[in-house]
Amino acid sequence: MYGMVNKAVEDMVVMHHGESVWEQIKIKAGVDVDVFMSNESYSDDVTYNLVGAASEVLKVPAEQILISFGEHWVLHTAAEGYGGLMKAAGKTLPDFMRNLPNFHSRVTMIFPKLQPPHFKCTDITDRSLRLHYFSHRKGLAPFVVGLMQGLGKHFKTPVTVRQTAAKELGLDHDEFQIDWTPAPSK
Amino acid sequence: MIGLPPEQFAAAFPFHFALDAKLKFCQVGATLGRICPDIRLGAELNQIFQAIRPQGQVSLEWIEQNRSHFFLLEHQASHLLLRGEFMLLPDTDILLFLGSPWFTDPQEIVAHGLRFEDFAIHDPAVDLLQVFQANKISLEDAKRLADKLKKQRAELRAVNERLRQQEAETKKLAIIAERTDNCVVLTDAAGKIVWVNAGFTRLTGYELSELLGKTPGSVLQGPETDPVTVSHMHQQLSKGEGFKVEIINYSKTGRKYWLASEIQPIFDDSGRLTNFMAIQSDITERKNSENLLRTTSALQRAMLEGAGYAIIATDTAGIIQLFNPAAERMLGYSAEEMVKQKTPAVFHLAGEVAVRARELTVELGRAVKPGFEAFVAKSELGQPDQREWTYVRKDGSRFPVLLSVTTLHDEHGKITGYLGVASDLTERKRDEEKLRATLSELERFNRVMLNREERVLELKREINQMRAASGLPPAYPSAAEIAGTQTQSF
């Protein structure tokens, strides 16, 4: 997985719990990396082990960690790294969601070694959309939930996220129903 | 060949413009027109844009000369950069510019009032921005890594320095551990020996090679080792706590000895128990002298408590330090009210003390004060000082004692106090009195008896003389003989 993902886990833990807890989590996860290079590809195990160890050390279920991590990703990691691009991508949540698939397509073009997920938005209205999440990785649906909640906060458009279909149930991807209350038009 | 209809052309090139032969705008892409409103039809290119690359005054000839280059034009009012190419439309004088904004920072998109939707989908300008951004992030990561490495190198240097100091310190400690007469034993967390010093081998006779992997107890303990102490040790070890014990151990040759042992757990930086360290010393001699002392003290106590003599010890200033039960009985004071409170002056007659002081002044040829000195001046000279004194009881009654004073010394010969042993003379005085009375009675009786015997003898002599006068033999020849002898001796 993309080093930026691991870096984001690190940022989140350090921000809320401090360096020493992060070191503890790294030791528990058996991860001996001083600095994650954002655009390097790391074994998926690194991320899974870090999330697992964080869950143990912080005594929070892994699913909850992934949700918080998704929010942190949008509100801090992406905002710091790709803030300018995010702004250009749209002023509203649905505008942004329309551009989201392109972000990941470009990642594939720029870093052929990385295998980013890919997103598709359908049924876009001014108050809802259906998000299709395609990934060869397992168990990251809660991360997507966190991402959507983070985006809701970023665009000041609180969203509700409901998973309507799961890869675990035999589909080739996960689906989420995203609903929000439209901002009053100016 | 396919050509684009005008609407599709406009959608595919939202930033294009067209110039006439005088380099005046004759068509402007919708988006470009929106963000650069000064580009009006008929305006001159040179007043609105300047060429950054290639450099030069824009003219038809200049453009023609640089056909193989791409052009970078700067919109002077907004500093927007356009990257693209000029092409001369065939059969016309119209010069077409096809291009797109050149951004190196995503912030510029918003700053120029643009959004992704303003770019044609085929246009890689946004892709490039993402490349720039990823590159920027990579550089930041590299910088972070470099900073971290720099910090780590500094830390490593500090650690190395500390290690060097520790090594020097360790060397010193190792010499001490090796040379000391104390035994030093290092075990692992399970209590198995991993190292012993030379002192240990000297005392126990065991070499390290015979001990490795064994617990000290399994090698050293024996029949007289106290099992309660051993189980206490096991308890402390299993709790990982330090402790001190004194225990009987046995050397390789079976020699029994007392060992004082201080055992400390050793933890690593993460708080994990890694070793136990024991420092031990042979205390057999101390144990023996403690035993002797215990016996002697018990004996002394029995003597003090049981003696019929008053035994009173003082410090050098005369303050009573010891007041035995006999002294309590004789004087009516309790030890509690005397010890560390009073001097013997309490139960002496001041007059007697003054007289004794005067005597000693004469005898020793120096002034002896009429106080505590009067009791100790003589014994301090190493001379026996035994004499009679009158003691005054708490109730005021008096009795005679024979007091003998000895000076107490420490091991350096310094005087530490005085010891007085006093016996009650009341009985002895009474016995002496009785004896004296009996003797004088006996003497009187003797005198009486002697008188009587003389009278009988005289009478016998008189009878003998009277019979002799009548020519009769003496009736008492014994008296006559004596008389004769007596007579002869005259």
Interface residues (C-beta under 8 A of the other chain):
Chain A: G3 M4 K7 D34 V35 F36 M37 S38 N39 G81 Y82 G83 G84 L85 K87 A88 A89 G90 K91 D95 N99 N102 F103 R106 V107 M109 I110 F111
Chain B: D105 P106 Q107 I109 V110 L114 R115 F116 V126 D127 L129 Q130 V131 Q133 A134 I137 S138 D141 A142 R144 L145 K148 L149 Q152
